[in-house]
Amino acid sequence: MDEMKIGSKFMKTLVAKLVKRTVKKKAGYDVDIQLNEFTATITDGTAHVHLSVDAELNKDELTKILSAIGL
């Protein structure tokens, strides 16, 4: 069993910035992201990923996301 945990504030901030940049580039949504916890466990070739994330966005961005998924 392999396990990876990202717990330091520096690494969580770095990953959150990378995710924010990727979401903006690929989907066009401007979302502030705070990564609280990230754990990945690999057992017998199956990966289990646990994320605790907070996101902050304005109402227009939320409306865009909801209409894109059909809600």
URHU-V807891 format. One record per helix or strand of 3 or more residues. SS is the DSSP state (a for helix, b for strand). FROM is the first residue (numbers start at 1). LEN is the number of residues. If there is no record, write none. Layout:
ss: {SS:SS}
from: {FROM:FROM}
len: {LEN:LEN}
This chain:
ss: {b:a:b:b:a}
from: {2:9:32:46:59}
len: {5:19:12:11:10}
